[in-house]
């Protein structure tokens, strides 16, 4: 793609210079349109990656306030990154759209209701205690979601059908003569919606001879405000996360920082890029990024055979790959291999590469599109007639569980149960996932 940035523009802003390099890789081939969820639904070129790239280029070259159409179509992007997986030219769409959102946040004046809503979403979700309190206050109104207008309906629909009990798991687990030692990132949203995921991860890792250190205080990685263009807020939260882990590493060597929420993992792995121009934080950020691994990635590298429950053998398990895992981190085969190790029959839905519509805060900011994508994904999963749906991201799990009768559990919950752990709370009250 030919660009028309001035030398002065590129010299003044390293982020703009990187965007120009990304833009030049695009050859307008259109392969991305075939895998873009919003183009699939809306059929509008402006709601395809190629169309958005044109608008982003024009916006960044002109500088200043973007037009309303550009804001609308960039806002509709899920950042699922399916286009990046498909692109034969290697266009780094993730960093390009992040730059576009930061520019919009800085130069565009949204209506006051929109500004308030977006600040409320990131302000609440990144504060676990406040988020938990508001969820419990909103729970009685969940059945009235269909009566609520617009985004309010999306907020009410996001309330889980059943709020989990608080976790009683230890924050640090003693393991006799551990073969490895890892840190487990706690995060912000997942401990509120399903604390049992990290409990299962600790039990499973211990069973594999891995000692687990989990810091007491939850800390948001910055992903939610980052993908809404709130750069200052995102960087402040990321610095807290970097401080947390670098402080631990000063006294406790770790083999990895394990993440059980793939959306967070994608951001942690990008800390080196996020702070690449910051002389104070660049080295520490890169150190944390280099240690960050998704739990499926770690388990796949370090898996050893464990005794298996006979009940797990031959169970039909539907694997729902989160976009942040398969596209954001490029992890595709590891979860399937792990599920296969339990003796399960692993199946995947049609359009496995298409987003479920959760996409961080997308189901709240773009509820209509998110609802259609969620229904589409859930229909494909139900068509598999699986005993259980397994995923690896709390947003995907919440989005799908609200639209299917099939139990939805996290990968580590399944692996923990299959290798001797307790029953799956997400799958009902029995001692095994219910059979279809």
Long-range contacts (C-beta under 8 A, 24 or more apart in sequence): 1-25, 1-26, 1-27, 1-28, 1-53, 1-57, 3-57, 3-61, 4-61, 5-60, 5-61, 9-61, 9-63, 14-277, 15-99, 15-102, 15-277, 16-60, 16-99, 18-95, 18-99, 19-56, 19-60, 19-95, 19-96, 19-99, 20-60, 22-91, 22-92, 22-93, 22-95, 22-96, 23-53, 23-56, 23-57, 23-96, 25-89, 25-90, 25-91, 25-92, 26-50, 26-53, 26-89, 26-91, 27-89, 29-88, 29-89, 31-86, 31-87, 31-88, 32-83, 32-86, 32-87, 32-93, 34-86, 35-82, 35-83, 35-85, 35-86, 35-353, 35-354, 36-82, 36-83, 37-78, 37-80, 37-82, 37-354, 37-355, 37-357, 37-373, 38-76, 38-77, 38-78, 38-369, 40-354, 41-369, 41-372, 41-373, 42-76, 42-369, 44-73, 46-73, 47-73, 47-76, 49-77, 49-83, 49-87, 49-93, 52-77, 52-97, 52-100, 53-91, 53-93, 53-96, 56-96, 56-97, 56-99, 56-100, 59-100, 59-103, 59-104, 60-99, 60-100, 60-103, 63-107, 64-107, 65-107, 65-108, 65-109, 66-103, 66-104, 66-107, 66-108, 70-104, 71-104, 71-108, 71-110, 74-100, 74-101, 74-104, 75-365, 75-366, 76-366, 76-369, 78-323, 78-355, 78-357, 78-359, 78-362, 78-373, 79-227, 79-359, 79-360, 79-362, 80-323, 80-327, 80-354, 80-355, 80-359, 81-323, 81-324, 81-327, 81-328, 82-323, 82-327, 82-353, 82-354, 82-355, 84-327, 85-326, 85-327, 85-330, 85-353, 94-270, 94-328, 95-273, 98-226, 98-227, 98-229, 101-227, 101-228, 101-229, 102-229, 102-231, 103-229, 104-229, 105-228, 105-229, 105-230, 105-231, 106-229, 106-231, 117-151, 117-365, 118-228, 118-230, 118-365, 121-224, 121-228, 121-361, 121-364, 121-365, 122-224, 122-225, 122-228, 122-230, 122-233, 122-361, 125-188, 125-189, 125-220, 125-224, 125-361, 126-188, 126-220, 126-224, 126-225, 126-237, 127-188, 128-188, 128-189, 128-191, 128-192, 128-218, 131-188, 131-189, 131-192, 132-192, 135-159, 135-160, 135-163, 135-192, 136-163, 139-163, 150-367, 151-364, 151-365, 151-367, 153-367, 154-363, 154-364, 154-365, 154-367, 154-370, 154-371, 155-364, 157-363, 157-367, 157-371, 157-402, 158-363, 158-364, 158-398, 160-193, 160-398, 160-401, 160-402, 161-401, 161-402, 164-193, 164-194, 164-195, 164-196, 164-425, 166-195, 167-191, 167-195, 167-196, 167-198, 167-199, 169-195, 169-198, 169-199, 169-202, 170-202, 171-214, 171-215, 171-216, 172-212, 172-213, 172-214, 173-202, 173-205, 173-206, 173-211, 173-212, 174-211, 175-206, 175-209, 175-210, 175-211, 175-212, 177-209, 178-209, 178-210, 178-211, 179-208, 179-209, 179-210, 180-209, 180-210, 180-211, 180-255, 180-256, 180-302, 181-210, 181-211, 181-212, 181-213, 181-252, 181-253, 181-254, 181-255, 182-210, 182-211, 182-212, 182-213, 182-254, 182-255, 182-256, 182-257, 182-258, 182-298, 183-212, 183-213, 183-214, 183-215, 183-245, 183-248, 183-254, 183-256, 183-257, 183-258, 183-291, 184-212, 184-213, 184-214, 184-257, 184-258, 184-260, 185-219, 185-221, 185-241, 185-257, 185-258, 185-259, 185-260, 185-261, 185-264, 185-268, 185-292, 186-214, 186-215, 186-217, 186-218, 186-219, 187-218, 187-219, 187-220, 187-221, 187-259, 187-260, 187-261, 187-264, 188-218, 188-219, 188-220, 188-221, 188-224, 189-224, 189-261, 189-394, 189-395, 190-260, 190-261, 190-394, 191-218, 193-394, 193-398, 194-394, 194-397, 194-410, 194-426, 196-413, 196-425, 196-426, 197-260, 197-394, 197-410, 197-412, 197-413, 198-260, 200-410, 200-412, 200-413, 200-415, 200-416, 200-417, 200-421, 201-258, 201-260, 201-295, 201-412, 201-416, 203-416, 203-421, 204-299, 204-412, 204-415, 204-416, 204-419, 204-421, 205-258, 207-306, 207-416, 207-419, 207-420, 208-299, 208-302, 208-303, 208-304, 208-306, 209-304, 210-302, 212-258, 213-248, 213-252, 213-254, 215-244, 215-248, 217-244, 219-244, 221-264, 221-267, 221-268, 222-267, 223-263, 223-264, 223-266, 223-267, 223-360, 224-360, 224-361, 226-267, 226-274, 227-360, 227-361, 228-361, 228-365, 234-274, 235-274, 235-275, 238-267, 238-271, 238-274, 238-275, 238-285, 239-281, 241-268, 241-271, 241-288, 242-271, 242-281, 242-284, 242-285, 242-288, 245-288, 245-291, 246-284, 246-287, 246-288, 249-287, 254-291, 256-291, 256-292, 256-293, 256-298, 257-288, 257-291, 257-292, 257-293, 258-293, 258-294, 258-295, 258-298, 259-292, 259-293, 259-294, 259-295, 260-295, 260-392, 260-410, 260-412, 261-393, 261-394, 262-294, 262-322, 262-324, 262-325, 262-328, 262-329, 262-331, 262-392, 262-393, 263-322, 263-324, 263-328, 263-360, 263-393, 263-395, 265-292, 265-293, 265-294, 265-324, 265-325, 265-328, 265-329, 266-324, 266-325, 266-328, 266-329, 268-292, 269-329, 294-325, 294-329, 294-331, 294-392, 295-392, 295-411, 295-412, 296-325, 296-331, 296-334, 296-335, 296-338, 296-392, 296-411, 297-329, 297-331, 297-334, 299-334, 299-338, 299-412, 299-415, 300-334, 300-335, 300-337, 300-338, 303-338, 303-341, 305-341, 306-419, 306-420, 307-419, 307-420, 308-342, 308-343, 308-418, 308-419, 309-417, 309-418, 309-419, 309-420, 309-432, 311-432, 312-342, 312-343, 312-344, 312-417, 312-418, 313-343, 313-344, 314-343, 314-344, 314-345, 315-343, 315-344, 315-345, 315-387, 315-388, 315-433, 315-435, 316-344, 316-345, 316-347, 316-384, 316-385, 316-386, 316-387, 316-388, 316-436, 317-344, 317-345, 317-346, 317-347, 317-386, 317-387, 317-388, 317-389, 317-390, 317-414, 318-347, 318-348, 318-349, 318-381, 318-384, 318-386, 318-388, 318-389, 318-390, 318-406, 319-346, 319-347, 319-348, 319-390, 319-391, 320-348, 320-349, 320-352, 320-356, 320-377, 320-381, 320-389, 320-390, 320-391, 320-396, 320-400, 321-348, 321-352, 321-353, 321-391, 321-392, 322-391, 322-392, 322-393, 322-395, 322-396, 323-355, 323-359, 324-393, 325-392, 325-393, 326-353, 327-353, 335-390, 335-392, 335-411, 338-411, 338-415, 339-390, 339-411, 339-414, 339-415, 342-414, 342-415, 342-418, 342-419, 343-418, 344-414, 344-418, 347-384, 347-386, 348-384, 349-377, 349-380, 349-381, 349-383, 349-384, 350-380, 350-383, 351-376, 351-377, 351-380, 356-396, 356-399, 356-400, 357-399, 358-393, 358-395, 358-396, 358-398, 358-399, 359-395, 360-395, 363-395, 363-399, 370-399, 374-399, 374-400, 374-402, 374-403, 375-403, 377-403, 378-403, 378-404, 381-406, 382-406, 385-436, 386-436, 387-433, 387-434, 387-435, 387-436, 388-414, 388-424, 388-427, 388-433, 390-414, 397-426, 401-426, 406-436, 407-433, 407-434, 409-433
